[in-house]
Amino acid sequence: MRTLIITSLLLISSTIAYGECTNEMETFNNHQNVIKGMMDMNFQGKLNSENSKAIGERMKKGQEASDSGDYAKACEIYDSIIEDYGFEKAFGVQNEETKDTKAEEKTVEPATSASSAAEDAATSPDGD
């Protein structure tokens, strides 16, 4: 019985969370998730003309719904694209790997620049 109650509560709360798309910004975020997913597919070599056309047609319907003010329908369309193609649904969130790589690049660049300048000064005839 507890399992049934817990399952019911989870389903109700997920339905409410899923249907919370009530403004243009939330719709825009979902639209951007689809665009990012398409870019990722292209980068992986998985985006072909069939996928691109199918996604484009569905995005057009989502945009029409958004333009008419039916944000819930637009989000429903975008969410279905995201689910069908396995796109990430995390607008504005970076992967941990990307964060670590960028942090390493920032710490390496100044050290490299400083060491290059020191090497240049040591090897130049004016520096001696």
N, C-alpha and C positions, 0 to 999 in steps of 0.2 A: 504494500500500500504506500509506504514511504517513497519507493521508487517511482510509482505512478505520480505522486504529488510533486516530487522533485522534477521529474521529466516534464510535467505540465507547466511548472513554473519556469523552467528553462526555455521551453518552447514559446511561452507567452512573452518572456523578456526578450528573447532573440527576435521575435516578430516585431515587438515595439522598437527595438534598437535598429532593426533592419529598415523599418518604415519611418525613421526619424528625419528623412531628407525633406526638409520643409523650406529651404531657401536656395537662392541662386548660387551661393558660395559652396554649399555642400554638393550641388549638382556639378559645379565647375571642378571641384576636387575629384569627383568620380570621373569626369571627362578627362582630366589630366592623368589619372591612373591608367585609363585606356590608352592614351597617347604614349605614356611611358612604357606600358606593356608592349605596344607595337614597336617602339624603338628597341626595346630589349630583344623582341623576336627577330627584328631585322639584324641586330648585332650578332645574334646567334645563328643567323642564316636560315631561320625557320619561317620568315615572312615571305609568302609568295603572293602572286596576283589574286588567287582565289581567296586566301585569308584576308588580304587587304581590302578586296571588294566587299566581302561579307561583313567585315567589321565596319567599313565605311558606310554601308547602307544602314546598319543598325545605329551607328553614331548619328547619322542624319536624322533618324526618327527620334533619338534622344534629344538632339538639339532642338528639333521642332517642339517637342513636349516642354522643354525648358523655356523656350521662347514664348510659349503660350501660357507659362506660369504653372504648368503641371509638373512641379519639381519631383514629386514622389514617383510619377511615371518615368520621368527622365532618369532618375537614380535607379529605378528598377531595370531599365534597359541597360544602363552602364554596368550595373552590378551583374547582370546576366552575361554580358560580354566578358567581364573580369573573371567570372566563374568558369565560363565555357573555355576560355583560353589559358586559364591558370595564371593570370596576371596578379601581381602584388597589389594589395589594397592598403597602402600606407603612404598617403600623400604627405610629402615634406619630411619623411623619416628616412635617414640614411642607414645603409647596412653597417654593421659593426666593422666588417672588413674594409669598407670604403673609408670609414672614420679613421681606423688605425693606419691605413696607407697614407692618407693625407697628413696625419699627424707626424708620421715618420718622415715624409717628404719635407715638411716644414722644419723639422729639427735637423735634417741632413743638409739642406740647402745652405743655411747660414754657416755651418761648420765647413762645408765644402768651399764656399766663397771665401771664408776667412783663411782657410789653409791654402787655397789657390793664391790669394794675395800675398801670404807669407812666403810661399814658394817663389812667386814672381819677384818679390823683393830680394830674396836670397840669391836668386840666379842672375839678377840684372847686374850689369857692371857698375851702375850708379849706386847700388845698395851696399857695395863693399867698401 
